[in-house]
Amino acid sequence: MFASILGKIPQYSTISSKCSLKECRKVKKVENSDEIGEIIHRDFLDPFCNEYVLIGEEETSLGINYLQFEEEIRTFEIRDSDIIVASYPKAGTTWTQELVWLIGNDLDFKAAEEHLDKRFPHFEYNTYQRFPYFTNIFKIMHHSKFC
């Protein structure tokens, strides 16, 4: 149901499409000399990603590492029972995740004592685990003083 609803919204219509990756995607490398390239290289570069690409007809800017995971992301099957929480940073995401998890699990506060990352997986974490840069960051984030 969720995927079929998203398929009716123009910007998400590729989620339910059956085209091959080559037919679905348009990839353009962001050059330093482009207007968007100047902005990205001035404001957004970090040790994790120093190159960006524009994806699709909307030309969404993503790190070049996205290309390694594109097929997995496009072919990910969303179940009717899946709940997706998406928000801006510092907008109450953790609080919302806790509420959604508790409601979906009949207010099981005992089970909610398990760390949220184990109860409420992050779609993008699988991509980070393949890069050594993030290994130590995740170890630090899961240290008891940050939980």
DSSP file (Angstrom, degrees, kcal/mol; ACC not computed):
  #  RESIDUE AA STRUCTURE BP1 BP2  ACC     N-H-->O    O-->H-N    N-H-->O    O-->H-N    TCO  KAPPA ALPHA  PHI   PSI    X-CA   Y-CA   Z-CA
    1    1 A M     >        0   0    0      0, 0.0     4,-2.2     0, 0.0     5,-0.2   0.000 360.0 360.0 360.0 -47.6    0.0    0.0    0.0
    2    2 A F  H  >  +     0   0    0      1,-0.2     4,-2.6     2,-0.2     5,-0.2   0.930 360.0  46.0 -58.6 -48.6    2.7    2.5    1.0
    3    3 A A  H  > S+     0   0    0     75,-0.2     4,-2.1     1,-0.2    -1,-0.2   0.867 111.4  52.6 -63.8 -36.1    4.7    2.0   -2.2
    4    4 A S  H  > S+     0   0    0      2,-0.2     4,-0.5     1,-0.2    -1,-0.2   0.861 109.9  48.7 -69.9 -33.0    1.5    2.3   -4.3
    5    5 A I  H >< S+     0   0    0     -4,-2.2     3,-1.4     1,-0.2     4,-0.4   0.943 112.0  48.4 -67.7 -47.3    0.6    5.6   -2.6
    6    6 A L  H >< S+     0   0    0     -4,-2.6     3,-1.5     1,-0.3     6,-0.4   0.859 102.5  63.9 -60.7 -34.5    4.1    7.0   -3.1
    7    7 A G  H 3< S+     0   0    0     -4,-2.1    -1,-0.3     1,-0.3    -2,-0.2   0.715  97.9  56.1 -62.4 -20.4    3.9    5.9   -6.8
    8    8 A K  T << S+     0   0    0     -3,-1.4    -1,-0.3    -4,-0.5    -2,-0.2   0.591  90.0  83.6 -87.1 -12.1    1.1    8.4   -7.3
    9    9 A I  S X> S-     0   0    0     -3,-1.5     3,-2.0    -4,-0.4     4,-0.5  -0.836  82.1-135.9 -93.3 122.0    3.2   11.3   -6.0
   10   10 A P  G >4 S+     0   0    0      0, 0.0     3,-1.3     0, 0.0     4,-0.3   0.845 100.2  50.6 -48.9 -47.3    5.3   12.6   -8.9
   11   11 A Q  G 34 S+     0   0    0      1,-0.3     3,-0.1     2,-0.1    47,-0.1   0.679 118.7  39.2 -70.2 -13.7    8.6   13.1   -7.1
   12   12 A Y  G X4 S+     0   0    0     -3,-2.0     3,-1.9    -6,-0.4     4,-0.5   0.279  80.8 108.6-112.5   9.3    8.3    9.5   -5.7
   13   13 A S  G X<  +     0   0    0     -3,-1.3     3,-0.7    -4,-0.5     4,-0.3   0.756  69.1  66.1 -62.5 -24.6    7.0    7.8   -8.8
   14   14 A T  G >  S+     0   0    0     -4,-0.3     3,-0.7     1,-0.2    -1,-0.3   0.703  84.8  75.2 -70.7 -16.9   10.3    6.0   -9.5
   15   15 A I  G <  S+     0   0    0     -3,-1.9    -1,-0.2     1,-0.2    -2,-0.2   0.906 106.5  31.2 -60.5 -40.7    9.8    4.0   -6.3
   16   16 A S  G <  S+     0   0    0     -3,-0.7    -1,-0.2    -4,-0.5    -2,-0.2   0.347  94.9 118.0-101.1   7.8    7.2    1.8   -7.8
   17   17 A S    <   -     0   0    0     -3,-0.7    -3,-0.0    -4,-0.3     7,-0.0  -0.358  54.2-150.3 -75.0 156.9    8.5    1.9  -11.4
   18   18 A K        +     0   0    0     -2,-0.1    -1,-0.1     2,-0.0    -4,-0.1   0.204  54.0 122.1-109.6  13.2    9.7   -1.3  -13.1
   19   19 A C        -     0   0    0      1,-0.1     2,-0.0    -5,-0.1    -2,-0.0  -0.340  67.0-102.9 -77.3 159.8   12.3    0.2  -15.4
   20   20 A S     >  -     0   0    0      1,-0.1     4,-2.3    -2,-0.0     5,-0.2  -0.301  35.0-104.3 -74.0 165.3   15.9   -0.9  -15.4
   21   21 A L  H  > S+     0   0    0      1,-0.2     4,-2.2     2,-0.2    -1,-0.1   0.894 121.5  52.6 -58.8 -40.7   18.5    1.3  -13.7
   22   22 A K  H  4 S+     0   0    0      1,-0.2    -1,-0.2     2,-0.2    -3,-0.0   0.877 113.0  44.0 -65.0 -36.3   19.9    2.5  -17.0
   23   23 A E  H  4 S+     0   0    0      1,-0.2    -1,-0.2    -3,-0.1    -2,-0.2   0.845 117.2  45.9 -74.8 -33.2   16.4    3.6  -18.1
   24   24 A C  H  < S+     0   0    0     -4,-2.3     2,-0.3   -10,-0.0    -2,-0.2   0.805 103.5  67.7 -81.4 -31.1   15.5    5.2  -14.8
   25   25 A R     <  -     0   0    0     -4,-2.2     2,-0.4    -5,-0.2    30,-0.1  -0.667  46.9-172.9-107.5 149.4   18.5    7.2  -14.0
   26   26 A K        -     0   0    0     -2,-0.3    30,-2.2     2,-0.0     2,-0.5  -0.986  19.3-169.7-128.3 119.1   20.2   10.2  -15.4
   27   27 A V  E     +A   55   0A   0     -2,-0.4     2,-0.4    28,-0.2    28,-0.2  -0.941   9.4 176.7-118.6 131.1   23.6   10.9  -13.7
   28   28 A K  E     -A   54   0A   0     26,-2.0    26,-3.3    -2,-0.5     2,-0.2  -0.992  28.2-126.6-134.0 125.8   25.6   14.0  -14.1
   29   29 A K  E     -A   53   0A   0     -2,-0.4     2,-0.6    24,-0.2    24,-0.2  -0.483  24.8-122.6 -71.0 138.1   28.9   14.6  -12.3
   30   30 A V        -     0   0    0     22,-2.6    22,-0.4    -2,-0.2     2,-0.3  -0.726  28.3-151.9 -82.2 121.7   29.0   18.0  -10.4
   31   31 A E    >   -     0   0    0     -2,-0.6     3,-1.1     1,-0.1     6,-0.3  -0.677  20.4-123.4 -94.1 149.0   32.0   20.0  -11.7
   32   32 A N  T 3  S+     0   0    0     -2,-0.3    -1,-0.1     1,-0.2     9,-0.1   0.807 111.4  56.4 -58.4 -30.0   33.8   22.5   -9.5
   33   33 A S  T 3  S+     0   0    0      4,-0.1    -1,-0.2     5,-0.1    -3,-0.0   0.676  86.8  95.7 -81.1 -17.4   33.1   25.2  -12.1
   34   34 A D  S <> S-     0   0    0     -3,-1.1     4,-2.5     1,-0.1     5,-0.2  -0.325  85.7-117.2 -68.5 156.6   29.3   24.7  -12.1
   35   35 A E  H  > S+     0   0    0      1,-0.2     4,-1.8     2,-0.2     5,-0.1   0.939 118.8  43.7 -58.9 -47.4   27.3   27.0   -9.9
   36   36 A I  H  > S+     0   0    0      1,-0.2     4,-2.8     2,-0.2    -1,-0.2   0.869 111.3  55.8 -67.2 -34.8   26.0   24.1   -7.8
   37   37 A G  H  > S+     0   0    0     -6,-0.3     4,-2.8     2,-0.2     5,-0.2   0.900 105.8  50.6 -62.6 -41.5   29.6   22.7   -7.8
   38   38 A E  H  X S+     0   0    0     -4,-2.5     4,-1.7     2,-0.2    -1,-0.2   0.915 112.8  46.4 -61.8 -43.4   30.9   25.9   -6.3
   39   39 A I  H  X S+     0   0    0     -4,-1.8     4,-2.9     2,-0.2     5,-0.4   0.943 115.0  45.8 -64.8 -48.5   28.3   25.9   -3.6
   40   40 A I  H  X>S+     0   0    0     -4,-2.8     4,-2.7     1,-0.2     5,-0.9   0.936 115.0  46.4 -61.5 -47.3   28.8   22.2   -2.7
   41   41 A H  H  <5S+     0   0    0     -4,-2.8    -1,-0.2    -5,-0.2    -2,-0.2   0.792 117.6  44.4 -69.2 -26.5   32.6   22.5   -2.7
   42   42 A R  H  <5S+     0   0    0     -4,-1.7    -2,-0.2    -5,-0.2    -1,-0.2   0.888 130.3  18.2 -79.9 -41.7   32.4   25.6   -0.6
   43   43 A D  H  <5S+     0   0    0     -4,-2.9    -3,-0.2    -5,-0.2    -2,-0.2   0.669 127.1  34.3-109.9 -19.8   29.8   24.6    1.9
   44   44 A F  T  <5S+     0   0    0     -4,-2.7    -3,-0.2    -5,-0.4     5,-0.1   0.544  72.0 119.5-123.7  -6.9   29.4   20.8    2.0
   45   45 A L      < +     0   0    0     -5,-0.9     5,-0.2    -4,-0.1    -4,-0.0  -0.349  33.5 164.8 -65.8 142.0   32.6   18.9    1.4
   46   46 A D  B >   -C   49   0B   0      3,-1.6     3,-0.5    -2,-0.0    -2,-0.0  -0.894  53.8 -89.6-145.8 174.2   33.7   16.6    4.2
   47   47 A P  T 3  S+     0   0    0      0, 0.0     3,-0.2     0, 0.0    86,-0.1   0.764 122.2  56.5 -62.0 -23.3   36.2   13.7    4.7
   48   48 A F  T 3  S+     0   0    0      1,-0.3     2,-0.4    85,-0.1    85,-0.1   0.858 118.9  18.5 -76.4 -36.1   33.5   11.2    3.7
   49   49 A C  B <   +C   46   0B   0     -3,-0.5    -3,-1.6    -5,-0.1    -1,-0.3  -0.962  48.0 163.1-144.9 121.7   32.6   12.7    0.3
   50   50 A N  S    S+     0   0    0     -2,-0.4     2,-0.3    -5,-0.2    -1,-0.1   0.340  70.3  57.5-117.6   5.2   34.5   15.0   -1.9
   51   51 A E        -     0   0    0    -11,-0.0    13,-2.5   -20,-0.0    14,-0.3  -0.992  62.9-166.8-134.9 145.3   32.6   14.4   -5.2
   52   52 A Y  E     - B   0  63A   0    -22,-0.4   -22,-2.6    -2,-0.3     2,-0.3  -0.904   4.2-159.3-129.5 157.0   28.9   14.8   -6.0
   53   53 A V  E     -AB  29  62A   0      9,-2.9     9,-2.6    -2,-0.3     2,-0.5  -0.933  19.7-127.3-130.1 156.4   26.5   13.8   -8.7
   54   54 A L  E     -AB  28  61A   0    -26,-3.3   -26,-2.0    -2,-0.3     2,-0.4  -0.930  31.0-156.1-103.7 126.4   23.1   15.0   -9.9
   55   55 A I  E   > -AB  27  60A   0      5,-2.5     5,-2.2    -2,-0.5     4,-0.3  -0.861  41.3 -15.2-111.8 135.1   20.6   12.2  -10.1
   56   56 A G  T > 5S-     0   0    0    -30,-2.2     3,-1.1    -2,-0.4   -31,-0.1   0.052  96.3 -53.7  75.8 179.8   17.5   11.9  -12.1
   57   57 A E  T 3 5S+     0   0    0      1,-0.3    -1,-0.2     2,-0.1   -32,-0.0   0.808 136.6  54.6 -64.3 -30.5   15.4   14.5  -14.0
   58   58 A E  T 3 5S-     0   0    0     -3,-0.2    -1,-0.3   -47,-0.1    -2,-0.2   0.599 104.9-133.3 -79.2 -10.6   15.1   16.6  -10.8
   59   59 A E  T < 5 -     0   0    0     -3,-1.1     2,-0.3    -4,-0.3    -3,-0.2   0.943  28.0-167.5  54.7  55.1   18.9   16.6  -10.5
   60   60 A T  E   < -B   55   0A   0     -5,-2.2    -5,-2.5     1,-0.1     2,-0.5  -0.582  19.9-124.6 -71.3 129.1   19.0   15.8   -6.8
   61   61 A S  E     +B   54   0A   0     -2,-0.3     2,-0.3    -7,-0.2    -7,-0.2  -0.663  41.8 161.9 -82.6 122.7   22.5   16.3   -5.5
   62   62 A L  E     -B   53   0A   0     -9,-2.6    -9,-2.9    -2,-0.5     5,-0.1  -0.963  44.6 -92.6-136.9 153.7   24.0   13.2   -3.8
   63   63 A G  E >   -B   52   0A   0     -2,-0.3     3,-2.2   -11,-0.2     4,-0.3  -0.331  39.4-115.5 -61.6 148.4   27.5   12.1   -2.8
   64   64 A I  T >  S+     0   0    0    -13,-2.5     3,-1.5     1,-0.3     4,-0.3   0.756 111.8  72.7 -61.5 -23.6   29.2   10.1   -5.5
   65   65 A N  T >> S+     0   0    0    -14,-0.3     3,-1.5     1,-0.3     4,-0.5   0.723  78.2  78.4 -63.8 -19.8   29.2    7.1   -3.1
   66   66 A Y  H X> S+     0   0    0     -3,-2.2     3,-1.6     1,-0.3     4,-1.0   0.853  80.9  67.3 -54.4 -35.3   25.4    6.9   -3.7
   67   67 A L  H <4 S+     0   0    0     -3,-1.5     4,-0.4    -4,-0.3    -1,-0.3   0.776  92.9  59.2 -61.1 -26.1   26.2    5.1   -7.0
   68   68 A Q  H <4 S+     0   0    0     -3,-1.5    -1,-0.3    -4,-0.3    -2,-0.2   0.747 117.2  31.6 -71.4 -22.8   27.6    2.1   -5.1
   69   69 A F  H <X S+     0   0    0     -3,-1.6     4,-2.5    -4,-0.5     5,-0.2   0.366  87.2 104.9-115.9   1.5   24.2    1.6   -3.3
   70   70 A E  H  X S+     0   0    0     -4,-1.0     4,-2.9     1,-0.2     5,-0.2   0.897  81.8  47.5 -55.4 -47.7   21.8    2.8   -6.0
   71   71 A E  H  > S+     0   0    0     -4,-0.4     4,-2.2     1,-0.2    -1,-0.2   0.920 112.4  49.6 -63.9 -42.6   20.5   -0.6   -7.1
   72   72 A E  H  4 S+     0   0    0      2,-0.2     4,-0.5     1,-0.2    -1,-0.2   0.903 114.2  46.0 -61.3 -40.6   20.0   -1.7   -3.5
   73   73 A I  H >< S+     0   0    0     -4,-2.5     3,-0.9     1,-0.2    -2,-0.2   0.939 114.1  46.9 -68.2 -47.2   18.0    1.4   -2.7
   74   74 A R  H 3< S+     0   0    0     -4,-2.9    -2,-0.2     1,-0.2    -1,-0.2   0.830 117.0  43.3 -65.3 -31.9   15.9    1.3   -5.9
   75   75 A T  T 3< S+     0   0    0     -4,-2.2    -1,-0.2    -5,-0.2    -2,-0.2   0.392  81.2 126.7 -97.7   4.5   15.1   -2.4   -5.4
   76   76 A F    <   -     0   0    0     -3,-0.9     2,-0.6    -4,-0.5    -3,-0.0  -0.434  58.5-133.6 -62.4 128.3   14.4   -2.2   -1.7
   77   77 A E        -     0   0    0     -2,-0.2     2,-0.5   -74,-0.0    -1,-0.1  -0.764  12.7-151.7 -92.1 122.1   11.0   -3.7   -1.1
   78   78 A I        -     0   0    0     -2,-0.6   -75,-0.2     4,-0.0     2,-0.2  -0.797  12.4-146.0 -91.5 127.3    8.7   -1.7    1.2
   79   79 A R    >   -     0   0    0     -2,-0.5     3,-1.4     1,-0.1   -77,-0.1  -0.559  22.6-116.6 -88.9 157.3    6.2   -3.8    3.1
   80   80 A D  T 3  S+     0   0    0      1,-0.3    -1,-0.1    -2,-0.2    -2,-0.0   0.787 116.6  54.9 -60.6 -27.2    2.7   -2.6    4.0
   81   81 A S  T 3  S+     0   0    0      2,-0.1    -1,-0.3   -80,-0.0     2,-0.1   0.544  83.6 112.1 -86.0  -7.0    3.7   -2.9    7.7
   82   82 A D    <   -     0   0    0     -3,-1.4     2,-0.4     1,-0.0   -80,-0.1  -0.394  50.6-159.8 -69.1 142.5    6.8   -0.6    7.3
   83   83 A I        -     0   0    0     -2,-0.1     2,-0.5     2,-0.0    -2,-0.1  -0.994   4.8-159.3-122.5 127.7    6.7    2.7    9.0
   84   84 A I        -     0   0    0     -2,-0.4     2,-0.6     2,-0.0    -2,-0.0  -0.930   5.3-166.5-112.5 125.9    9.2    5.4    7.8
   85   85 A V        +     0   0    0     -2,-0.5     2,-0.4     2,-0.0    -2,-0.0  -0.956  16.3 170.8-108.9 118.1   10.1    8.3   10.0
   86   86 A A        +     0   0    0     -2,-0.6     2,-0.3     7,-0.0    -2,-0.0  -0.995  10.5 141.8-130.7 129.5   11.9   11.0    8.0
   87   87 A S        -     0   0    0     -2,-0.4     3,-0.1     0, 0.0     5,-0.1  -0.956  50.0 -84.8-156.1 171.6   12.7   14.5    9.3
   88   88 A Y    >   -     0   0    0     -2,-0.3     3,-1.1     1,-0.1     5,-0.3  -0.488  62.5 -84.0 -77.0 154.4   15.2   17.3    9.4
   89   89 A P  T 3  S+     0   0    0      0, 0.0    -1,-0.1     0, 0.0     0, 0.0  -0.297 114.0  14.8 -58.7 144.8   18.1   17.0   12.0
   90   90 A K  T 3  S+     0   0    0      1,-0.1    -2,-0.0    -3,-0.1     0, 0.0   0.773  92.0 117.1  62.1  30.1   17.2   18.3   15.5
   91   91 A A  S <  S-     0   0    0     -3,-1.1    -1,-0.1     0, 0.0    -3,-0.1   0.162  97.9 -83.8-111.5  17.0   13.4   18.2   14.7
   92   92 A G  S  > S+     0   0    0     -5,-0.1     4,-2.5     3,-0.1     5,-0.2   0.737  78.3 145.8  91.4  24.2   12.4   15.6   17.2
   93   93 A T  H  > S+     0   0    0     -5,-0.3     4,-2.9     2,-0.2     5,-0.2   0.934  72.7  47.2 -61.1 -48.5   13.3   12.5   15.2
   94   94 A T  H  > S+     0   0    0      1,-0.2     4,-2.5     2,-0.2    -1,-0.2   0.927 113.1  49.0 -61.1 -45.2   14.4   10.3   18.1
   95   95 A W  H  > S+     0   0    0      1,-0.2     4,-2.3     2,-0.2    -1,-0.2   0.917 112.7  48.2 -59.3 -44.9   11.3   11.3   20.2
   96   96 A T  H  X S+     0   0    0     -4,-2.5     4,-2.9     2,-0.2     5,-0.2   0.909 109.9  52.1 -63.9 -42.6    9.1   10.5   17.2
   97   97 A Q  H  X S+     0   0    0     -4,-2.9     4,-2.8     1,-0.2     5,-0.2   0.920 109.6  49.6 -59.8 -43.9   10.8    7.1   16.7
   98   98 A E  H  X S+     0   0    0     -4,-2.5     4,-2.6     2,-0.2    -2,-0.2   0.933 112.9  46.6 -61.1 -45.9   10.3    6.3   20.4
   99   99 A L  H  X S+     0   0    0     -4,-2.3     4,-2.6     2,-0.2     5,-0.2   0.936 114.0  47.1 -62.2 -46.9    6.6    7.2   20.2
  100  100 A V  H  X S+     0   0    0     -4,-2.9     4,-2.5     1,-0.2    -2,-0.2   0.917 113.3  48.9 -61.8 -44.0    6.0    5.3   17.0
  101  101 A W  H  X S+     0   0    0     -4,-2.8     4,-1.0    -5,-0.2    -1,-0.2   0.933 112.4  47.7 -63.1 -45.4    7.8    2.2   18.3
  102  102 A L  H ><>S+     0   0    0     -4,-2.6     5,-3.2    -5,-0.2     3,-0.5   0.916 113.1  47.7 -63.2 -43.2    5.9    2.2   21.6
  103  103 A I  H ><5S+     0   0    0     -4,-2.6     3,-1.1     1,-0.2    -1,-0.2   0.924 113.1  48.7 -62.8 -43.6    2.5    2.6   19.8
  104  104 A G  H 3<5S+     0   0    0     -4,-2.5    -1,-0.2     1,-0.3    -2,-0.2   0.635 114.4  47.0 -71.5 -13.3    3.4   -0.2   17.4
  105  105 A N  T X<5S-     0   0    0     -4,-1.0     3,-1.0    -3,-0.5    -1,-0.3  -0.105 117.9-103.2-121.9  34.4    4.5   -2.4   20.2
  106  106 A D  T < 5S-     0   0    0     -3,-1.1    -3,-0.2     1,-0.3     3,-0.2   0.832  72.7 -63.1  50.6  42.8    1.6   -2.0   22.6
  107  107 A L  T 3 <S+     0   0    0     -5,-3.2     2,-1.7     1,-0.2    -1,-0.3   0.866  75.0 175.0  53.5  43.5    3.5    0.3   24.9
  108  108 A D    <>  +     0   0    0     -3,-1.0     4,-1.5    -6,-0.4    -1,-0.2  -0.607   4.0 173.4 -81.3  85.1    6.0   -2.3   25.9
  109  109 A F  T  4 S+     0   0    0     -2,-1.7     4,-0.3     1,-0.2    -1,-0.2   0.796  73.8  58.3 -67.5 -29.5    8.3   -0.1   28.0
  110  110 A K  T >4 S+     0   0    0      1,-0.2     3,-1.4     2,-0.2     4,-0.2   0.948 109.2  43.5 -65.0 -48.2   10.4   -3.1   29.1
  111  111 A A  G >4 S+     0   0    0      1,-0.3     3,-1.5     2,-0.2    -1,-0.2   0.790 104.1  67.5 -66.3 -26.6   11.3   -3.9   25.5
  112  112 A A  G 3< S+     0   0    0     -4,-1.5    -1,-0.3     1,-0.3    -2,-0.2   0.558  79.9  79.2 -72.1  -7.0   11.8   -0.2   24.9
  113  113 A E  G <  S+     0   0    0     -3,-1.4    -1,-0.3    -4,-0.3    -2,-0.2   0.731  72.5  95.8 -71.9 -20.9   14.9   -0.3   27.2
  114  114 A E  S <  S-     0   0    0     -3,-1.5     5,-0.1    -4,-0.2    -3,-0.0  -0.438  99.8 -82.2 -66.8 145.5   16.8   -1.8   24.3
  115  115 A H    >>  -     0   0    0      1,-0.1     3,-1.4    -2,-0.1     4,-1.2  -0.166  36.4-125.4 -53.3 138.9   18.8    0.8   22.4
  116  116 A L  H 3> S+     0   0    0      1,-0.3     4,-2.8     2,-0.2     3,-0.3   0.834 106.6  63.5 -57.2 -37.6   16.6    2.6   19.8
  117  117 A D  H 34 S+     0   0    0      1,-0.2    -1,-0.3     2,-0.2     5,-0.2   0.785 105.2  47.1 -61.6 -26.2   19.0    1.8   16.9
  118  118 A K  H <4 S+     0   0    0     -3,-1.4    -1,-0.2     1,-0.1    -2,-0.2   0.784 118.4  40.2 -83.7 -28.6   18.3   -1.9   17.4
  119  119 A R  H  < S+     0   0    0     -4,-1.2    -2,-0.2    -3,-0.3    -3,-0.1   0.752 125.3  34.1 -88.5 -25.8   14.5   -1.4   17.6
  120  120 A F  S  < S-     0   0    0     -4,-2.8    -1,-0.2    -5,-0.2    -2,-0.1  -0.764  84.4-152.0-134.7  83.2   14.2    1.1   14.9
  121  121 A P        -     0   0    0      0, 0.0     2,-0.5     0, 0.0    -3,-0.1  -0.176  11.4-127.8 -63.9 149.8   16.8    0.5   12.1
  122  122 A H    >>  -     0   0    0     -5,-0.2     3,-0.8     1,-0.1     4,-0.5  -0.857   7.2-145.2 -98.0 127.3   18.1    3.4    9.9
  123  123 A F  T >4 S+     0   0    0     -2,-0.5     3,-0.6     1,-0.2     4,-0.3   0.879  98.5  47.6 -56.7 -41.5   17.8    2.8    6.2
  124  124 A E  T >> S+     0   0    0      1,-0.2     4,-1.2     2,-0.1     3,-1.0   0.627  88.3  83.4 -82.3 -13.4   21.0    4.7    5.5
  125  125 A Y  H <> S+     0   0    0     -3,-0.8     4,-1.9     1,-0.3    -1,-0.2   0.847  82.4  63.4 -61.2 -33.5   23.2    3.0    8.1
  126  126 A N  H << S+     0   0    0     -3,-0.6     4,-0.3    -4,-0.5    -1,-0.3   0.851 102.7  50.0 -58.9 -34.0   23.9    0.0    5.9
  127  127 A T  H X4 S+     0   0    0     -3,-1.0     3,-0.9    -4,-0.3    -1,-0.2   0.874 108.4  51.7 -73.7 -36.2   25.7    2.4    3.5
  128  128 A Y  H >< S+     0   0    0     -4,-1.2     3,-2.1     1,-0.2     6,-0.4   0.847  96.4  68.3 -68.5 -33.7   27.9    3.9    6.2
  129  129 A Q  T 3< S+     0   0    0     -4,-1.9    -1,-0.2     1,-0.3    -2,-0.2   0.676  91.0  62.9 -63.3 -16.5   29.1    0.6    7.5
  130  130 A R  T <  S+     0   0    0     -3,-0.9    -1,-0.3    -4,-0.3    -2,-0.1   0.449  91.2  76.6 -88.4   0.6   31.1    0.0    4.3
  131  131 A F  S X> S-     0   0    0     -3,-2.1     3,-1.6     1,-0.1     4,-0.5  -0.952  70.5-147.8-117.5 121.8   33.3    3.0    4.8
  132  132 A P  H >> S+     0   0    0      0, 0.0     3,-1.1     0, 0.0     4,-0.6   0.793  93.0  72.7 -55.6 -30.4   36.2    2.8    7.4
  133  133 A Y  H 3> S+     0   0    0      1,-0.3     4,-0.5     2,-0.1     3,-0.2   0.837 100.3  44.7 -53.6 -35.4   35.7    6.5    8.2
  134  134 A F  H <> S+     0   0    0     -3,-1.6     4,-2.6    -6,-0.4     5,-0.3   0.620  88.9  86.4 -88.6 -13.5   32.5    5.8   10.0
  135  135 A T  H <X S+     0   0    0     -3,-1.1     4,-1.7    -4,-0.5    -1,-0.2   0.934  96.6  38.2 -55.0 -52.9   33.6    2.8   12.0
  136  136 A N  H  X S+     0   0    0     -4,-0.6     4,-2.4     1,-0.2    -1,-0.2   0.860 112.8  57.7 -68.6 -35.3   35.1    4.8   14.9
  137  137 A I  H  X S+     0   0    0     -4,-0.5     4,-2.6     1,-0.2    -1,-0.2   0.929 108.1  46.4 -60.9 -44.7   32.3    7.4   14.8
  138  138 A F  H  X S+     0   0    0     -4,-2.6     4,-1.8     2,-0.2    -1,-0.2   0.869 110.3  53.3 -67.4 -35.8   29.6    4.7   15.3
  139  139 A K  H  < S+     0   0    0     -4,-1.7     4,-0.2    -5,-0.3    -1,-0.2   0.927 112.4  45.0 -63.0 -42.8   31.6    3.1   18.1
  140  140 A I  H >< S+     0   0    0     -4,-2.4     3,-1.5     1,-0.2     6,-0.2   0.922 111.0  53.2 -65.4 -44.7   31.8    6.5   19.9
  141  141 A M  H 3< S+     0   0    0     -4,-2.6    -1,-0.2     1,-0.3    -2,-0.2   0.818 109.9  48.4 -62.1 -31.5   28.1    7.2   19.2
  142  142 A H  T 3< S+     0   0    0     -4,-1.8    -1,-0.3    -5,-0.2    -2,-0.2   0.388  83.6 118.1 -92.8   4.5   27.0    3.9   20.8
  143  143 A H  S X> S-     0   0    0     -3,-1.5     3,-2.3    -4,-0.2     4,-0.7  -0.442  79.8-112.8 -67.4 146.7   29.2    4.4   23.9
  144  144 A S  G >4 S+     0   0    0      1,-0.3     3,-0.6     2,-0.2    -1,-0.1   0.767 113.6  63.2 -56.7 -29.3   27.1    4.6   27.1
  145  145 A K  G 34 S+     0   0    0      1,-0.2    -1,-0.3     2,-0.2    -4,-0.1   0.699 108.3  42.8 -71.9 -15.1   27.9    8.3   27.7
  146  146 A F  G <4        0   0    0     -3,-2.3    -1,-0.2    -6,-0.2    -2,-0.2   0.494 360.0 360.0-102.7  -6.2   26.1    9.2   24.4
  147  147 A C    <<        0   0    0     -4,-0.7    -2,-0.2    -3,-0.6    -1,-0.1   0.438 360.0 360.0 -94.9 360.0   23.1    6.9   24.8
